[in-house]
């Protein structure tokens, strides 16, 4: 049976359109048909204009190939500015707000030929208060957050690519819960112009996809690097170390088991594996991330807190109030400890290529009133290190589990190459 166009990867779609196997309009119609069938249950989109999406796909077919993403549909997290769609930040304060310009990431995708589907659900201000989205694997469970809609859309074959962002665990966790790849590059790797900010020391634009090749292809559009990952591990398999971390025992038994089974499976495929103890300073990083995030958010969102207090949730108000109560001395101390940990990690990566760690405490929790715990992402986000979640195994409810690969800060392409090697073997 022929594979539905909406379930193809971005790489396959771009290649198929270039060969003339199918049109961008045909791909868009397949995605829209999937959305029409599943959106009432999944609720991935906050703004969708099918006619506008089809018109953009027809325009792609009518013109010359614009770039490496020519004809590829993509979904946009609703904290990212778009000139053709409203941008509401997951908040009633900005419902219907129309930005005058595209965020840089959106414009770069458009110039590369990609076709926007619409805006996907985010939690309020990309924090914890959830939107309407359900987990496409089981709608009684959370899809995670804050990149809820993009993760659900990609996981449910509504779109091959989605933009997300991470300040604590907002890419890795929803990707893990929905059973797809989530990629948080090194801090600053992707431009943030036009992306709502919470914490400039932590905010990172990232991607959601179903293959590592798609992450590399999309990332190349944003960075001008080659899309091909090269042959870093063509001869020598990656050196992979399991790092349990200070919160290992706070994860589920199934998650701990999956990490160990993944390491054993990769060793059986030729990887040089072992375990790496976390530096002592890691015990302080979760609290440091919370301090820095709260302190910076209280300033970034001062207008909304002081002028629109009735329009924000209690959870977000608590975050801002907590940030306002943090002293400058406590903030600076958290930054000092973070710098110490960054130095420690640079030394550690002389002997390994990637760290393997839990992506989330377990499978997606039941209920849509919360988005799960970002515990296993806070430290890596704080350190600005690139991370990828890779599905492997399932939990007691039959929902996906994932492991997380972490690379040296700035060594994003090497992490992607290692992730390709790992995904091919864990599949």
LOVOKOL-345315 format. One line per field, with one value per residue: residue number from 1; x, y, z of N, C-alpha, C in turn. Coordinates in steps of 0.05 Angstrom, whole numbers, plus 5000, padded with zeros to 4 digits. Each point is the difference from the previous one (the first is absolute). Layout:
% residues N
num (NUM,...);
n_u (X,...);
n_v (Y,...);
n_w (Z,...);
ca_u (X,...);
ca_v (Y,...);
ca_w (Z,...);
c_u (X,...);
c_v (Y,...);
c_w (Z,...);
END
This chain:
% residues 427
num (1,2,3,4,5,6,7,8,9,10,11,12,13,14,15,16,17,18,19,20,21,22,23,24,25,26,27,28,29,30,31,32,33,34,35,36,37,38,39,40,41,42,43,44,45,46,47,48,49,50,51,52,53,54,55,56,57,58,59,60,61,62,63,64,65,66,67,68,69,70,71,72,73,74,75,76,77,78,79,80,81,82,83,84,85,86,87,88,89,90,91,92,93,94,95,96,97,98,99,100,101,102,103,104,105,106,107,108,109,110,111,112,113,114,115,116,117,118,119,120,121,122,123,124,125,126,127,128,129,130,131,132,133,134,135,136,137,138,139,140,141,142,143,144,145,146,147,148,149,150,151,152,153,154,155,156,157,158,159,160,161,162,163,164,165,166,167,168,169,170,171,172,173,174,175,176,177,178,179,180,181,182,183,184,185,186,187,188,189,190,191,192,193,194,195,196,197,198,199,200,201,202,203,204,205,206,207,208,209,210,211,212,213,214,215,216,217,218,219,220,221,222,223,224,225,226,227,228,229,230,231,232,233,234,235,236,237,238,239,240,241,242,243,244,245,246,247,248,249,250,251,252,253,254,255,256,257,258,259,260,261,262,263,264,265,266,267,268,269,270,271,272,273,274,275,276,277,278,279,280,281,282,283,284,285,286,287,288,289,290,291,292,293,294,295,296,297,298,299,300,301,302,303,304,305,306,307,308,309,310,311,312,313,314,315,316,317,318,319,320,321,322,323,324,325,326,327,328,329,330,331,332,333,334,335,336,337,338,339,340,341,342,343,344,345,346,347,348,349,350,351,352,353,354,355,356,357,358,359,360,361,362,363,364,365,366,367,368,369,370,371,372,373,374,375,376,377,378,379,380,381,382,383,384,385,386,387,388,389,390,391,392,393,394,395,396,397,398,399,400,401,402,403,404,405,406,407,408,409,410,411,412,413,414,415,416,417,418,419,420,421,422,423,424,425,426,427);
n_u (5017,4993,5023,4982,4995,4979,5005,5005,5026,5010,5020,4983,4986,5022,5010,4976,4997,5026,4994,4980,5005,4999,4978,5008,4983,5009,5025,4994,4987,5021,5016,4987,5000,5025,5005,4986,5013,5022,4998,4976,5015,5018,4988,5014,4980,5010,5014,4979,5011,4983,4983,5009,4999,4977,4993,5011,4987,4978,5005,5006,4978,4990,5016,5024,5016,4990,5003,5015,4982,5005,4976,5018,4978,4994,5001,4987,5016,4979,5026,4997,5011,4976,5008,4996,5008,4979,5010,4991,5024,4978,4995,4979,5021,5012,4977,5006,5021,5003,5022,5016,5014,5016,5000,5025,4993,4977,5011,5019,4980,4987,5023,4999,4976,5003,4979,4992,4996,5012,4987,5019,4985,5003,5014,4987,5008,4995,4982,4986,4985,4987,5002,4987,5025,4994,5009,5011,5018,4990,4977,5001,5022,5016,5002,4999,5019,5004,5017,4977,4990,5024,5005,4975,5003,5025,4994,4980,5023,4994,5025,5018,4996,5011,4995,5019,4999,5022,4988,4984,4976,4995,5023,5019,4986,4988,5024,5010,4982,5006,5025,5010,5014,5012,5006,5015,5006,5026,5002,4982,4997,4975,4996,4997,5008,4981,5015,4976,5010,5012,5021,5013,5004,4974,4985,4989,5002,4980,5003,4978,5008,4999,5019,5023,4997,4975,5009,5017,4980,4982,5018,5006,4973,5001,5019,4991,4998,5017,4981,5018,4997,5008,5025,4991,4979,5010,5023,5000,4987,4979,5013,4985,4995,4990,4986,5000,5018,4998,4984,5020,5000,4998,5014,4982,4992,4979,5002,5005,4981,4985,5010,4998,4975,4995,5013,4987,4977,5007,5006,4977,4995,5017,4982,5018,4992,4988,5007,4989,5015,4979,5010,5014,5009,4996,5006,5013,5002,4984,5010,5024,4991,4988,5022,5016,4985,4996,5026,5008,4983,5005,5023,5003,4985,5015,4998,5000,5020,5011,4997,5004,5002,4977,5018,5014,5009,4990,5003,4992,4979,4998,5004,4984,4982,5004,4999,4979,4996,5011,5020,5013,5005,4976,4991,5017,4993,4975,5006,5011,4981,4984,5014,4999,4974,4998,5017,4985,4979,5013,5009,4976,4994,5022,4984,4979,4983,4984,4983,4993,4976,4984,4979,4988,4984,4983,4979,4984,4998,4981,4981,4984,4999,5019,5026,5002,5020,5012,4998,4997,4989,4993,5016,4991,4975,5003,5012,4977,4997,5008,4974,4997,4974,5004,4977,4994,4985,4986,4982,4991,4996,5023,5006,5009,5023,5018,5022,5018,5009,5022,5005,5025,5000,4985,4999,4982,5016,5018,4984,4994,5026,5006,4982,5010,5025,4992,4986,5019,5014,4989,4998);
n_v (4976,5020,5011,5008,5020,5002,4975,5012,4996,5021,4984,4981,5018,5012,4976,4991,5024,4999,4975,5013,4985,5023,5015,5025,5005,4978,5008,5025,4990,4984,5020,5016,4979,4996,5026,5000,4977,5012,5024,4991,4979,5008,5018,4995,5011,5024,5000,4994,5006,4980,5019,5013,4978,4994,5025,4998,4976,5010,5020,4982,4987,5024,5002,5011,4979,5006,4974,4992,5018,5002,5012,5001,4988,5021,4993,5020,4997,5003,4998,4991,5025,5006,5010,4974,4997,5000,5014,4980,4987,4987,5026,5003,5010,4981,4991,4989,5003,5019,4985,5020,4981,4985,4981,5003,4982,5013,5024,4989,4988,5023,5013,4979,5012,5000,4985,5023,4982,5009,5011,4989,4985,5020,4993,5011,5019,4977,5002,4997,5022,4976,4994,4999,4999,4977,4979,5001,4990,5018,5008,4979,5003,5014,5019,5010,5016,5024,4985,5002,5021,5011,4991,5007,5023,5002,4994,5017,5006,5021,4999,5002,5027,5006,5026,4998,5001,5006,5003,4979,4990,5023,4990,4994,5012,5019,5002,4998,5017,5014,4993,5025,5013,5009,5023,5002,5018,5005,5011,5014,4974,5003,5018,5017,5015,5013,4989,4996,5018,4981,4988,5023,4993,4994,5020,4979,5009,4983,4975,4993,4975,4984,5015,4989,4987,4999,4993,4984,4991,4999,4988,4988,5001,4994,4983,4994,4980,4981,4992,4991,4979,4991,4993,5017,4983,5005,5006,5021,4981,5014,5016,4983,5019,4981,5022,4987,5016,5023,5000,4983,5000,5025,4987,4992,4977,5004,5025,4993,4982,5018,5017,4981,4994,5026,5004,4980,5010,5024,4990,4986,5025,4998,5014,5018,4983,5014,5004,5023,5002,5011,5023,5004,5020,4977,4993,5022,4987,4981,5004,4999,4980,4991,5006,4991,4979,4997,5005,4986,4980,5004,5003,4977,4991,5021,5006,4974,4997,5024,4997,4974,5006,5010,5005,4997,4975,4986,4979,5015,5009,4974,4993,5020,4994,4975,5007,5014,4977,4992,4999,5022,5000,4992,5019,5018,4991,5000,5024,5005,4987,5013,5022,4994,4995,5023,5010,4989,5008,5022,4996,4995,5018,5001,4985,5016,4989,4983,5013,4978,5011,5000,4997,4984,5006,5000,4984,5010,5017,4988,5009,5020,4997,4984,5009,4991,4985,5024,4984,4982,5024,5007,4981,4984,5009,4998,4977,5004,4975,4991,4996,4974,4999,4975,4994,4987,4980,4988,5015,4997,5025,4990,5021,5017,4989,5016,4998,5013,5010,5004,5022,5003,5020,5006,4975,5016,5005,4999,5015,5016,5000,5004,5019,5006,4996,5014,5018,4998,4999,5020,5009);
n_w (5000,4983,5009,5018,4984,5017,4996,4977,5001,5012,5006,5006,5013,5010,5004,5010,5012,5007,5005,5010,5022,5013,5005,5005,4980,4987,5007,4993,4978,4998,5005,4984,4984,5006,4997,4978,4996,5007,4988,4996,4996,4982,4985,4978,4985,5002,4977,4984,4977,4995,4994,5022,5014,4988,5003,5024,5003,4990,5015,5018,4992,5001,5021,4996,5002,5024,5006,5020,5008,4974,5007,5020,5010,5015,5025,5010,5020,5014,5003,4975,4995,4989,4977,4995,5025,5017,5020,5015,4998,4992,4995,5017,5012,4986,5007,4977,5016,4983,5001,4997,5012,4985,5019,5007,5018,5003,5000,5015,5014,5000,5005,5017,4996,5027,5006,5011,5020,5023,5020,5015,5015,5016,5020,5020,4983,4987,5019,5022,4999,4999,4974,4976,4994,4987,5014,4976,5017,5017,4990,5016,4985,5015,4981,5025,5009,4991,4986,5013,4987,4999,5025,5007,4986,5008,5025,4994,4987,5016,5009,4981,5002,5023,5003,5018,5026,5013,5024,5004,4991,4987,4992,5018,5020,4986,4990,5024,5010,4977,5007,5000,4981,5022,4988,5022,4982,4996,5023,4986,4995,5008,4981,5019,4980,5014,5018,5011,5017,5015,4991,4995,5025,4995,4991,4988,4975,4994,4995,4989,4999,4978,4988,5006,4977,5009,5024,4986,4984,5020,5016,4978,4998,5026,4992,4976,5017,4991,4984,4983,5015,4977,5003,5020,4997,4976,5013,5016,5014,5006,5015,5013,5018,5015,5003,5023,5010,5013,4978,4996,5026,4989,4982,4981,5010,4985,5008,5025,4998,4989,5017,5018,4991,4998,5023,5010,4988,5007,5024,4998,4993,5019,5013,5005,5019,5018,5025,5003,5022,5010,4991,5022,4985,4987,5025,4992,4978,5010,5024,4989,4986,5021,5014,4980,4996,5025,5006,4978,5005,5025,4986,4987,5020,5006,4974,4992,5017,4993,4974,5000,5026,4993,4981,5023,4996,5020,4983,4980,5013,5008,4974,4991,5017,4994,4974,5006,5013,4977,5017,4994,5026,5004,4983,5009,5023,4991,4990,5024,5014,4984,5002,5025,4997,4986,5017,5020,4986,4996,5024,5009,4982,5013,5016,4995,4984,5012,5015,5012,5000,5021,4984,5017,5022,4979,4996,4981,5020,5014,4985,4995,5026,4992,4997,5025,5009,4998,5021,4980,4998,5024,5008,4981,5005,5026,4993,4986,5008,4977,4995,4999,4998,5006,4987,5022,4993,5019,5012,5025,4991,4990,5016,4982,5000,5009,4986,5014,4977,5013,4986,4993,5017,4979,5009,4989,4980,5018,5016,4979,4994,5025,5000,4976,5010,5021,4987,4982,5023,5012,4975);
ca_u (4983,5016,5001,4986,5019,5003,5018,5028,5017,5005,5021,4986,4982,5016,5011,4979,4991,5021,5000,4974,4984,4975,5001,4997,4971,4991,5009,4985,4973,5002,5003,4975,4981,5007,4992,4971,4992,5011,5002,4980,5009,5028,5001,5028,5002,4985,4991,5004,4985,5005,5002,5025,5022,4999,5009,5030,5011,4997,5020,5026,5000,5000,5025,5024,5008,5011,5021,5000,4975,4980,4976,4998,4984,5011,4983,5014,4991,4986,5015,5018,4985,4994,4986,4976,4983,5002,5018,4987,5016,4985,4989,4977,5008,5009,4983,4994,5021,5012,5027,5004,5022,5006,5025,5022,5000,4978,5008,5021,4986,4985,5019,5010,4979,4981,4972,4988,4973,4985,5012,4994,4994,5021,4990,5000,5027,5019,5006,4988,4971,4997,4979,4980,5012,5001,5021,4988,5002,4978,4990,4996,5026,5012,5022,5023,5000,4980,4996,4980,4987,5019,5007,4977,4996,5021,4996,4975,5002,4988,5021,5026,5018,4987,5017,4995,5021,5005,5012,5006,4999,4976,5004,5007,4979,4978,5009,5001,4972,4985,5014,5014,5025,5001,5027,5007,5028,5015,4990,5008,5005,4979,4993,4975,4985,4972,4991,4995,5021,4995,5025,5021,5022,4991,4983,5012,4983,5007,4985,4987,4999,4999,5026,5024,5006,4983,5011,5023,4991,4987,5020,5018,4987,5002,5028,5016,5018,4991,4979,5012,5014,5027,5006,5015,5001,5000,5019,5001,4975,5002,5005,4975,5001,4976,5003,4975,4994,4990,4972,4995,4981,4974,4987,4986,5016,5000,5019,5027,5005,5003,5027,5020,4997,5011,5029,5009,4995,5020,5025,4999,5004,5028,5007,5016,4981,5007,4985,5015,4988,4996,5016,4986,4985,4974,4980,4990,4992,4971,4992,5011,4983,4975,5005,5006,4975,4980,5010,4999,4972,4987,5006,4991,4970,4991,4977,4977,4995,4991,4978,4979,5001,4976,5001,5020,4993,5013,5026,5020,5003,5018,5028,5010,5002,5024,5023,5003,5010,5028,5020,5020,5022,4992,5001,5029,5011,4991,5015,5028,5000,4996,5026,5017,4991,5007,5028,5002,4990,5020,5021,4988,4996,5025,5001,4975,4987,4974,4989,4973,4987,4971,4988,4977,4998,4987,4982,4983,4980,4972,4987,5009,5002,5029,5015,5022,5023,5024,5023,5023,5010,5008,5029,5012,4992,5016,5028,5001,5011,4981,4987,4980,4985,4996,4982,5009,4984,4974,4994,4979,4975,5004,5008,5029,5023,5022,5026,5010,5028,5010,5027,5016,4989,5012,5006,4973,5000,5011,4978,4981,5012,4997,4971,4993,5011,4985,4973,5000,5005,4979,4975);
ca_v (5024,5024,5016,5026,5022,5015,4985,5001,5019,5024,4994,4985,5018,5019,4984,4992,5023,5007,4980,5001,4977,5011,5029,5011,5001,4973,4996,5017,4989,4976,5010,5012,4979,4988,5019,5000,4976,4996,5024,5002,4984,5007,5028,5009,5026,5023,5015,4984,5010,4980,5012,5015,4980,4989,5021,5002,4976,5004,5020,4985,4984,5017,5014,4983,4990,5023,4993,4972,4992,5007,4985,4986,5014,5002,5011,5022,5004,5026,5022,5008,5019,4994,5022,4990,4987,5012,4988,5005,4993,4983,5018,5016,5027,5005,4985,5015,5020,4996,5013,5012,4987,4973,4994,4994,4972,4996,5012,4983,4977,5008,5005,4974,4986,4986,5010,4999,4989,5016,5003,4978,5007,5002,5007,5029,5012,4978,4990,4975,4999,4986,5007,4979,4977,4974,4983,4985,4972,4994,5027,5004,5007,5025,4998,5015,5028,5018,4997,4979,4996,4992,4972,4983,5001,4984,4972,4989,5001,5024,5016,4986,5017,5020,5017,5001,5015,4989,5016,4980,4974,5003,4985,4972,4986,4993,4981,4973,4991,4994,4979,5010,5012,5028,5009,5026,5005,5016,5027,5020,4989,5010,5027,5002,5023,4994,4979,5011,4993,4997,5000,5001,4981,4973,4996,4988,4991,4973,4986,4974,4985,4971,4988,5018,5013,5024,5020,5011,5015,5025,5016,5011,5024,5021,5005,5000,4977,4980,4982,4973,4998,4991,4972,5001,4974,4980,4979,4996,5005,5021,4994,5008,4995,5004,5016,4997,5027,5000,4994,4974,4984,5013,4990,4975,4975,4995,5018,4991,4975,5007,5011,4979,4982,5014,4999,4972,4995,5015,4985,4977,5010,5009,5024,4999,5010,4999,5019,5024,5013,5028,5017,5006,5025,4995,4999,5027,5012,5003,5024,5023,5005,5012,5027,5017,5002,5017,5027,5013,5001,5022,5024,4998,5002,5020,5015,4984,4996,5024,5013,4980,4979,4983,4983,4979,4978,5000,4987,5019,5021,4990,5001,5027,5009,4987,5013,5027,4997,4990,5022,5000,4983,4972,4996,4999,4975,4979,5002,4992,4971,4990,5002,4978,4975,5000,4993,4972,4984,5002,4980,4973,4993,4992,4970,4989,5016,5008,4990,4989,5006,4999,5023,5008,4981,4975,5005,5023,4997,5002,5025,5023,5023,5007,4992,4983,5012,5004,4995,4989,5019,5026,5004,5002,5026,5020,4999,5007,4978,4989,4975,4988,4977,4978,4980,4973,4985,5011,4997,4981,5007,4997,5025,4999,5009,5010,5007,5026,5002,5027,5004,5023,5026,5009,4977,4991,4981,4975,4987,4990,4976,4978,4994,4985,4974,4987,4996,4978,4975,4995,4995);
ca_w (5000,4998,5025,4997,4997,5025,5019,4991,5014,4985,4980,4979,4986,4983,4978,4983,4984,4982,4978,4986,5007,5010,5002,5026,5006,5008,5027,5018,5003,5018,5028,5008,5004,5026,5021,5001,5012,5027,5017,5022,5023,5008,5007,4998,4988,5011,4977,4975,4977,4980,4973,4998,4998,4973,4982,5002,4987,4971,4992,4999,4976,4976,4997,5001,5026,5015,5019,5009,5012,4981,5001,5025,5020,5027,5021,5014,5028,5002,5013,4979,4984,4972,4987,4987,5020,5026,5019,5025,5023,5018,5021,4991,4997,4972,4982,4975,4994,4974,4997,4973,4987,5007,5014,4981,4994,4981,4974,4988,4989,4976,4978,4991,4986,5017,4998,5028,5005,5019,5027,5018,5028,5020,5027,5004,5000,4999,5027,5008,4998,4974,4981,4995,4985,5013,4989,4978,5005,5018,5006,5029,5012,4991,4980,5009,4993,4990,4971,4999,4974,4979,5005,4994,4971,4987,5008,4988,4971,4989,4988,5003,5016,5017,5017,5028,5015,5027,5021,5020,4986,4983,4975,5005,5014,4982,4980,5013,5006,4975,4985,4976,5006,5008,4998,5011,4993,5019,5006,4981,4974,4982,5007,5015,4993,4995,5017,5027,5019,5029,5015,4979,5006,4996,4977,4976,4978,4991,4979,5004,4975,5004,4992,5004,4974,4999,5018,4988,4977,5009,5014,4980,4990,5020,5007,4975,4999,4982,5011,5003,5026,4997,5008,5025,5013,4979,5007,5029,5013,5021,5028,5013,5028,5016,5023,5015,5010,5028,5003,4988,5015,4999,4975,5004,4996,4971,4987,5007,4985,4971,4997,5002,4977,4976,5001,4993,4972,4984,5003,4982,4972,4996,5014,5024,5020,5028,5016,5008,5023,4996,5018,5026,4997,4988,5020,5004,4974,4997,5015,4986,4976,5010,5009,4977,4984,5014,5001,4974,4992,5015,4986,4972,4998,5020,4990,5003,5029,5014,4986,4993,5020,4999,4976,5001,5018,5026,4998,4989,5020,5021,4990,4999,5028,5011,4988,5012,5027,5000,5002,4980,5009,4996,4971,4992,5010,4982,4975,5006,5001,4973,4986,5011,4988,4972,4999,5006,4978,4978,5006,4997,4972,4987,4998,4989,4979,5010,5025,4999,5025,4997,4987,5017,5022,4992,4978,5004,5022,4993,5004,4984,5018,5004,4977,5008,5015,4983,5018,4986,4979,5012,5002,4973,4990,5014,4990,4972,4985,4981,5010,4982,5011,4980,5011,5005,5019,5009,5029,5007,4987,4971,4988,4993,5016,4984,5013,4992,4994,5006,4989,5009,4991,4975,4983,4993,4977,5010,5014,4980,4987,5019,5003,4976,5004,5021,4991,4981,5013,5020,4985);
c_u (5018,4997,4985,5020,5004,5018,5029,5016,5004,5020,4987,4981,5015,5011,4979,4989,5021,5000,4974,4983,4972,5004,4999,4971,4990,5009,4984,4972,5001,5003,4973,4978,5005,4991,4969,4989,5007,4999,4978,5009,5027,5002,5027,5002,4983,4991,5008,4982,5006,5003,5026,5023,5000,5009,5031,5013,4998,5021,5027,5001,5003,5027,5024,5006,5014,5023,4996,4975,4976,4976,4994,4982,5014,4981,5016,4988,4990,5013,5019,4984,4997,4983,4974,4981,5001,5021,4991,5015,4986,4986,4975,5007,5006,4983,4994,5021,5014,5027,5003,5022,5003,5024,5021,4999,4978,5008,5021,4988,4985,5019,5012,4979,4979,4973,4988,4972,4983,5015,4990,4998,5026,4987,5002,5029,5021,5009,4983,4970,4992,4978,4982,5012,5000,5022,4988,5002,4978,4989,4993,5025,5011,5020,5026,4998,5028,4994,4980,4990,5019,5008,4977,4996,5020,4996,4976,5000,4984,5020,5027,5019,4984,5021,4990,5021,5003,5014,5006,5001,4980,5002,5003,4977,4976,5008,5001,4973,4985,5015,5013,5028,4996,5029,5003,5030,5014,4987,5011,5004,4980,4992,4972,4984,4971,4989,4997,5021,4989,5026,5023,5024,4994,4984,5015,4979,5009,4980,4988,4996,4999,5026,5022,5007,4983,5010,5025,4993,4989,5020,5019,4989,5004,5029,5019,5021,4990,4978,5010,5017,5028,5003,5016,5003,4998,5018,5001,4973,5003,5006,4977,5002,4972,5007,4973,4991,4988,4971,4992,4977,4972,4985,4987,5019,5002,5020,5029,5007,5005,5027,5021,4998,5010,5030,5010,4996,5021,5028,5001,5003,5027,5007,5018,4983,5011,4983,5018,4986,4996,5018,4984,4982,4972,4977,4986,4986,4970,4990,5011,4983,4974,5005,5004,4975,4980,5009,4997,4971,4986,5005,4990,4970,4989,4975,4974,4992,4988,4975,4977,4999,4976,5000,5021,4992,5014,5028,5021,5004,5019,5029,5011,5004,5025,5026,5006,5012,5029,5019,5019,5024,4994,5002,5029,5013,4992,5015,5029,5001,4996,5026,5020,4993,5007,5030,5005,4992,5019,5022,4989,4999,5026,5001,4975,4989,4973,4993,4973,4987,4970,4990,4977,4999,4988,4983,4982,4980,4972,4989,5012,5003,5028,5015,5024,5023,5024,5026,5025,5011,5011,5030,5012,4993,5017,5028,5002,5009,4979,4989,4981,4986,4996,4982,5013,4983,4974,4996,4977,4973,5002,5008,5031,5018,5022,5025,5008,5030,5009,5028,5014,4988,5016,5006,4974,5001,5011,4978,4979,5010,4998,4971,4990,5009,4983,4972,4998,5002,4979,4973,4995);
c_v (5025,5016,5026,5023,5014,4985,4999,5020,5025,4995,4985,5018,5018,4985,4992,5022,5008,4980,5002,4977,5009,5030,5009,5002,4973,4994,5016,4989,4975,5009,5011,4979,4986,5018,5000,4975,4998,5024,5001,4984,5010,5030,5012,5029,5020,5018,4984,5012,4982,5013,5016,4980,4988,5020,5002,4976,5003,5020,4987,4984,5017,5013,4981,4990,5022,4993,4971,4990,5005,4981,4986,5015,5001,5014,5019,5003,5029,5020,5013,5018,4991,5022,4992,4986,5016,4985,5007,4993,4982,5015,5014,5029,5007,4984,5018,5020,4993,5014,5012,4986,4971,4999,4991,4970,4994,5010,4983,4975,5007,5004,4974,4983,4986,5014,4998,4989,5018,5001,4979,5009,5001,5003,5030,5010,4978,4991,4975,4998,4990,5012,4975,4974,4975,4984,4983,4970,4990,5027,5005,5008,5026,4995,5013,5029,5012,4997,4978,4995,4991,4971,4982,4999,4982,4970,4987,5002,5023,5018,4985,5015,5019,5016,4998,5017,4986,5020,4982,4972,4999,4988,4970,4985,4994,4981,4972,4989,4991,4980,5009,5011,5029,5008,5028,5005,5015,5027,5020,4989,5011,5028,5002,5026,4992,4976,5011,4990,4997,5005,4999,4982,4972,4995,4989,4991,4972,4988,4974,4986,4970,4986,5020,5015,5025,5022,5014,5018,5027,5018,5013,5026,5023,5009,5002,4978,4980,4982,4972,4999,4989,4971,4998,4972,4977,4977,4994,5008,5021,4989,5011,4992,5006,5018,5000,5027,4999,4993,4972,4985,5013,4993,4973,4977,4995,5018,4992,4975,5006,5012,4979,4981,5013,5000,4972,4994,5014,4988,4976,5007,5012,5026,4995,5013,4997,5018,5023,5013,5030,5016,5008,5024,4995,4999,5027,5011,5004,5025,5025,5007,5013,5029,5019,5004,5019,5029,5015,5002,5024,5027,5000,5004,5019,5014,4984,4996,5024,5013,4982,4977,4982,4982,4978,4980,5004,4988,5020,5024,4992,5000,5028,5011,4988,5012,5028,4999,4991,5024,4998,4982,4970,4993,4998,4974,4976,5001,4991,4969,4988,5001,4979,4973,4998,4992,4971,4982,5001,4980,4972,4991,4994,4970,4988,5018,5010,4987,4988,5004,4997,5025,5012,4980,4973,5006,5023,4995,5002,5028,5023,5026,5009,4987,4982,5017,5003,4993,4991,5017,5025,5004,5004,5027,5022,5002,5007,4978,4989,4972,4990,4977,4980,4979,4972,4987,5015,4994,4982,5007,4998,5026,5001,5008,5009,5003,5027,4998,5029,5003,5023,5026,5010,4978,4988,4980,4973,4985,4989,4975,4976,4991,4984,4971,4985,4994,4976,4973,4994,4994,4970);
c_w (5000,5025,4996,5000,5026,5020,4990,5016,4982,4978,4976,4984,4981,4976,4980,4983,4979,4976,4984,5006,5010,5003,5029,5009,5010,5028,5020,5004,5018,5029,5010,5004,5027,5023,5003,5015,5030,5019,5021,5025,5011,5007,4998,4992,5014,4978,4975,4979,4976,4972,4996,4997,4972,4980,5000,4987,4969,4990,4999,4975,4975,4995,4999,5028,5015,5019,5009,5013,4981,5002,5026,5019,5027,5019,5018,5028,5004,5019,4979,4981,4971,4989,4988,5019,5026,5018,5028,5025,5020,5022,4989,4996,4971,4980,4975,4992,4973,4998,4972,4984,5008,5018,4980,4992,4979,4972,4986,4989,4974,4977,4990,4987,5016,5000,5028,5000,5017,5026,5019,5029,5017,5028,5003,5004,5001,5028,5005,4995,4972,4983,4996,4989,5017,4986,4977,5004,5019,5010,5029,5015,4988,4978,5010,4992,5003,4970,4994,4972,4979,5004,4991,4970,4985,5006,4986,4970,4988,4986,5004,5019,5017,5015,5029,5014,5027,5018,5024,4987,4978,4972,5006,5012,4981,4978,5012,5005,4975,4983,4974,5009,5007,5001,5012,4994,5023,5003,4979,4972,4979,5009,5013,4994,4993,5016,5029,5019,5028,5015,4980,5004,4993,4974,4976,4981,4992,4981,5009,4973,5006,4992,5006,4975,4997,5018,4988,4976,5008,5014,4981,4988,5019,5006,4977,5001,4980,5013,5005,5026,4997,5011,5026,5012,4980,5007,5029,5012,5022,5028,5017,5029,5013,5024,5015,5011,5028,5003,4989,5014,5001,4974,5006,4996,4970,4986,5006,4984,4970,4995,5000,4977,4974,4999,4993,4971,4983,5003,4982,4971,4996,5014,5024,5023,5028,5016,5009,5024,4995,5018,5024,4997,4988,5020,5004,4975,4997,5014,4987,4975,5009,5008,4976,4983,5014,5001,4974,4989,5013,4987,4971,4997,5021,4991,5005,5029,5013,4987,4993,5019,4999,4976,5000,5022,5027,4999,4989,5019,5022,4991,5001,5029,5013,4989,5011,5028,5001,4999,4976,5008,4995,4970,4991,5010,4983,4974,5004,5000,4972,4984,5009,4988,4970,4996,5005,4977,4976,5004,4995,4971,4985,4995,4989,4978,5009,5026,4994,5027,4997,4986,5016,5022,4992,4976,5007,5022,4989,5007,4984,5017,5006,4977,5007,5012,4981,5014,4985,4977,5012,4999,4972,4987,5013,4989,4971,4982,4980,5009,4978,5015,4978,5012,5002,5021,5007,5029,5005,4988,4970,4986,4997,5024,4982,5017,4989,4995,5004,4989,5013,4989,4975,4980,4990,4977,5008,5015,4980,4986,5019,5003,4976,5003,5021,4991,4981,5014,5022,4986,4996);
END
